[in-house]
Every structure is written in C-alpha cells, then in structure tokens.
C-alpha cells in the first residue's frame, strides 16, 4: 500500500448475494476502504486445538517476515547498484514474497490441495516448512525493476499480490483454475510483485529470454525447487519506464489472476479493460510485455567462488553443479546462442536503440537507460533483416 494514502478503492470480483426480509440482493462490489481493511480476513493464521486458539504464527513468524520484508521492499523500490545493504535486502525480499505467495487465501487454498495440507493446522505448519519453495527459481531469474512514473495510471494490487503470468496459460485454462497458478518453472512464466504504486519487480526465466520461440510451457532447466544457488546483483536490470498501456495491461493481468479482490488508489484504475484496445491474453506487449532487455543477456555465465580454506564452488548459468546432469549441455547452448542472437536483433528493431532495462554487469557509469551507439544499432537492424529473409 502507498504510504500516506488514507483510502483505497477495493473491488469485490465475486460479491455475495444475501437475502434480507425476503428480498435477494447483491452486496456492493466497489467500496472505499482504509489500508487496514483491504483484503483483511479474520483468524486466517489462527491454529486451533480443540477449544484452544493460538495466534503465535501471526505474532512471531509472520511478524518477523513482514518487518524484514518491508525494509527489503523499500530497498528495491529505490534500488541502487552500489548499495552495501543489498545482501540483507535480497534475503529479506526472497523470503517475504515466497511466504506472501503461500499465505494468501489463494495460496492457502493451493496448500489445501496437497496431501499434507488438508487440515487447517497442517496447512499453517506446512507453510512454515516449505516457506522457501520459490526462492531458488526466482533467484535464478532475470530481475527487472520497472516504473510507472511517466504513466498517469499506477499499479493496482490484489489479494494475491505475487502475480504469476504465462501467456500460454489463459485465465480459464487448467493451469489457472481455482487456486492454481502456472508453474514458475515453465520457461515462459513471469512472476511480478509491485514494490510501490509506481515500481514493480518482474522475474523472468533466463531460458525464456534466451529463446522466446520455444513452447511457453516447457520445463525450465534445473527445475528442482529446494537447492542452493547464487545470485548476481550486477545482472539486475533497472531504468525500465512503462507506458500507460503497459501499466493497464499489467493491471488487467493482476485483476484476472486475483482470487476475489483488487484495490487501487484511484477508482478507474480497477477497470483497465475499459481502456485497452484488446484484452487478448497472449498479445500484451506483442506477446513480450514483461520481457527484460535481451541485449543485456549473454551466453555463458559460469560462476566460481573460492574460499579461504582452499575450497571452490562452481555453478553454470542455470545453477547446475559440475556433477549434475545439465551442467555442460553443448546442444542446448548452441541452440540458445542462435535464438538469443535472433531475439536481440528483432528486439532492437522493435524497441529502438534505447535499452528497456540496463544492468551493471559491464560496470557502466550511468543513471539511466543505456543507448546503443548508432553503428551497433544499424548492425542489429541488418541482422534482423537477415533473419526475416531466412524465415
């Protein structure tokens, strides 16, 4: 929620029907509420043992996570590449959004579908046990921090604020029905989380940026959920400015992936479908709405860490270890090298010389989007023309 905002407009997407004095009517769907009332639900995290109720999970577990998460969200909403607090902020944010995806009514509903989550108390204990379930996969993603400062429309939020979008998984599909979200390990799946009313964090699988011509529902390399990984702060992309239509499209996705409620600082922001020329699920941003800047992506990416005692740890770009299958996959690398080169050229033709996300991996001294020198941009355009002639 926006600091200082006194009232939000909250939209109930499934308003209840009630009967009073023999008359049936539908409750009002749109109401102005204070921040504390938006998405509030009584006793959501209360464990019950017979007649005894316990709120320790809310007080001690979620309380600590929320405090650390608040600081982390503020850090990344004003992200700077050289800030020394980045490691603590990374750990705080990863745990916060992983738990946030599980603790909502939609997340708890998904947990109830698991064998160990049938009982209310079991679900809350299971949540704590698997709290880091998404962290490794998200850490391996390309991180993009985008902003809506130049758009008159800002971001809305939902009762399931960690939103998952795959352009091949339509709202009415089996992957999105009920409490389900598309699997974050599908290559074409993006995850996003609003950091503020004007900033948003978008996480995209590396394999999708390298090859957006493959099936969106193909499983990402190294899909194991609980594992060690390593995160590169220099690969975070910033300086992406969203247009009004892009913000509207993101808000529409947020609304369609909500369980029941969405909220926004302005009433009209809750109805993005009124202002979009099309709500075709897989056509937003020409199918590339949430894509980070592919010209910042390169092949390779092996990381080696040496320790004082003499030991060495090594990961490839998909965070396989040397002894794991997939650590060295020449066939995959050759294919991705070809598709990434094609995508970079086509993206340059579509977006122009100014990058739509700039990282710090080349240690550029800039405070804004990188702009390709004209001779290199012309080279990209020529490559795009060659790919068109081939196809």
N, C-alpha and C positions, 0 to 999 in steps of 0.2 A: 504494500500500500504506500501511497505517496505521503511523505512526512508533511504534516500541516494540513492535509486535506480533511475537512470536517465531515463531509458527507459523500457517499458514493451511490451511484445508481446500480441496483442489483436486479438482475433479470432472472426470474424463475422460468426455465425452459420447459418444466413439466408441472405447472400449477395444479394444485389439488382441487378436486371437486368436493364440496361439502353440502350437506343437507341441513337446513335450518328452518324450523316452523313449516315443514312440509315442502319447502322450496329448495331446489337444487341450483347451486351457482358455483362458479369457478373463482377461486381466490385471485386477487390482483397479481399479475405477473411481474410488474415493474414497481419497485419501491425505493425511496431514498433512505439509506441506512448509514449509520456510523460505522467506522472501520471494525469495531469490536463485534458488530452484528453480522457482518458479511461472512457467509459460509460457516457460521457458528453452529455447533451441534452438541447437545448436552451428553455428557458421560461417554464420549466416543472412546476414550482411553482408560475408562474405569474397569478394573478387574473385579470380578465378583466371585466370592467363595461362600456359597450358601447365602446367609443374610448379611455377610460382611462385604463391604466395598472398600477398594483400595485405589488411591489416586497417585501412588508413588511413581508410576511410569510417566505421568504428566509432569509431576513436580521435578523429579531428579533426572530422568532420561531425556525427555523432550526439552526440558528447561535448559539443560546444558547445550544440547544440539542447537536450539534456537538462538541462544546467546552467541555461540561461536559462528553460527550461520549468518546472523545479522551483520557482524563485522566483516565476514567474507564477502557477502553480497555488496556491501558498501565499497569494499576494496576494488572489486571487479567492475562495479559501475563507474568507477573513476580510475580505470586501470592505467598504470604506467609501467613500462618495461623494466625500469631500473629500481623499482621499489623493493627495499630489503624485507618487507613483510610478506612477500609473495608466497613463500613456502607454507606458512601458517594459514594464509588465506585459502590456498589451494586445498589443503586437508579439510579445513572447515567447510568450504563450499561443497566438496565432493560428498562428504558425509551428510550434509544438510539436504542437498537435492535428492540424494539416493533415498534417504528416510522420508523426505517430503513426498516422493512418488508412492511410497508404501503406506503412509499414514492417513491419506485422504479417504473419504468413504469409497471412492472408486478403487483405490489401492487396497484397502481392507477387503473390499468385495472380491478383488482378484485373489488375495490370500485365502479367502474362504473356499476357493475352488481347488486349493491344494490339499492333499491328504492330511497334512499336519495342521491345517488351518480351519477345520470345520467348526471347532468350538471357539467362542469369543476370547476366552482367556488364552487358548493356544495360539490364536492369531497374533495377539499382542506379544507373546513370548517369541513366536516365530519371527515377527518383525524385527525384534532386537537381535535375534541370532543371524539373520541374513541382511542386516542393515547396510552392508557394503556391496550388495549384489550387483549394482550397476557401475561401481566406481572404476574398475579396471577398463571396461569397454569405453566408458566416457573419457577416461584419461588418455586412451589411445586415439581419440577422435581429433580432428582439426577443430580448434576452438576459434570462433569468430564472435567478436563483440561489436554489435551494430547499434546504431542510434537513430532515433526518430526526431531529432531536434529540429529538422527542417520541414517536418510534416505537421500540418495543423491537427491531424488525428494522432493520438498517442495510443499506447498499448492498453488493452484490457487484460484482466486476469480471470481465471476460472476456479472452480472448486477442485480442480486437478491441475495445479499450476505448472507442473513439469510436463510439457506437452510433447507428444511423440507423433511425428508425421512421416508417412511414406506415401509417395504419390501413386503407388500401385495398390495401396490398401484403402479403398474408399470407405466412407463412414458406415455404409450398410454392409460391408464385407465381413467375413468370418473373423478377420484379424482385429476388427474394431467393434464387434458386437458386445453388448453387455458391459462388463468391467474390463474388457480386453484392450490392450494397446498393441500395435505392431511390434514385433520383437526388435529390440535395439541392435541386435546382431545381424539383421538383414542389411545388406550393403547400402540400400537406398533409403534407410531410415535416418531421419534427423531428429534430434531432441533439442528443444529450446526452453528457456526459462527467463522470464522478464526480471531484470535486475532492478529496474525502476520504471517509472512511467515513460521514460524515453530511451532506456538502454535494455538490450536483450542479449543473452548468451545463446549462441547456436552451435551445436555439436554435430559434426558430420563425419561419418566413417571414411578413413583415408582411402580405402579401396573404391569408394564411390566417386571421390574426387579424381582419382587416377583413371577410372573407367566408368563414366556415366552411360555407357552404351550397353552394359550388361543388364540382366534381369534385376529389378529392384529388390526382389525377394530372395535372391541368392544369399547364402550364409557368408558372413564376413570371415576373412582368415583369422585364425586363433579365436574361436568363439567361446572358449572357456571363461566362465564368469568370475570365479574366485581364484585369483592368481596374483602374483607380483607383477608390477610393471614399472615404467619410468616415464616421467612427464617432462616435456621440454617447454619451458616458458617462452623461449625465443621463437617458438612456432605459433604462438597465439597471434591471430590476426585482429587488428583494430582499424579504426578510421573508415568504417563502412557506414555510409549515410543512406538511409532508406527513404524512398519516395512515399508520397501519401498512398498511392495504390498498393505498394508493397506492405505498408503497415495495415491497410484494410484487409489484404489477403491473409496476413498473419493473424489478425483478429478474427477473421472468418474461420480459420483453422482452429484457433483457440475455442471458439464458440461451438463448433461441431464436435470437438473432442472433449468438451466438458461433460460431466455426469448430469448435472442439473442446473448449476448456477454460473453466471458470469457477472462481473462487476467492472465498472469504469467510472472515471471522474466526470465524464460527460454522457448524457443520456443517449445521444445519437451514435456514440462510438460502439454501442452494444448491438447495432444493426448494420454491420458492414456490408451485408448482402444487398442493401438498398443502393449502394454507391459503386458496386463493382460491375463492370461490363459483362463479366462471366464468373460463375462460381464452379466452373469445371475443375474438379479436384486435382487432376494431374497437369493442368495447364498454367498454374500460377507461376509468374515469372518465366514464361515459356518453358515450364517444367523444371526451372532451376532457381526458384525463389530463395531457398535457404542455402544455396551452394556458396562455399567460401571461394576466395580468389585462387583459381588453379595455377596462375602464373607464379604463385609463391610456393608451389609444391614441386618437389624434385624427386628423382629416383634415388635408391639407396636409403640410408637413414639408420645404419647400424650405430649403436651406442655402446661404448665401453667405459666402465667405471673401475678404477683401480683403488685399492685400499692400502693404508699404511703398513699393514701386516704382509702385503705382497699379493693378496688375492685380487682377482679380476672378475667382474660380472659383465656379460655381453648380451645384448638384445638386438634383434633386427627391427625393421620399421614396424612390423606387426607384433612386436614384443614376444616373438618366439625366442627360446633359449637355444644354444648351439646343439644340444642333444635332442631337440624336439623336431618332429616332422613338420616341415614347412619353413624351417629356418633358412634353408637355401633352396629356393624354387626358381630355377632359371626360366622355366616355361612361363610362369606367372609374371616374372619380372620383364621378360621380353614383350609379352602382351601388354602390360601396363605402360611400358615405355612408349609403345606405339600409340595407345589410346590417349595417354596423357598429352603427348605432343599434339595430337589432333585436337583435343579438347582445348588446350591452351590457345591454339591458333583460332579456333572458332569462337572462343570466349572473347579474344581480343577484337575480333571483327564485330561481335555483338555489343561489347561494352565500351570499346574505345581504349585509348592509351592509359587512362587513369585507372589505377587498381581499385577494386571494390573490397579491399581488405589488405592491410600491409603488416607483415611480421617484422621481427627484429633479427631473423636468422642471418641476414647479411650485414648486420650492425650498421644499418643506415642511420644517419643523423637527421631525422625529420620528425615533425609533429603534425603530420597529415598524410594523406594517401600518396603512395608512390606513383610517379608518372613515367611511363616508358619513353625513352628518347625516340624521336621520330624515326630514325633509321631502323631501330629494332622493331618498332611498331609496324613499319612498312614490310619488314621481313615476315612478321606474324601474319599480316594480311595476305601476303603472297602464298604463305603456307596454307592458309585457309582456302584460297582459290584452288590450290593443287588438290587438296582433299575433296573439294566439291567436284572437280573434274574426274577424280578416281571413282567417286560414288555415282 
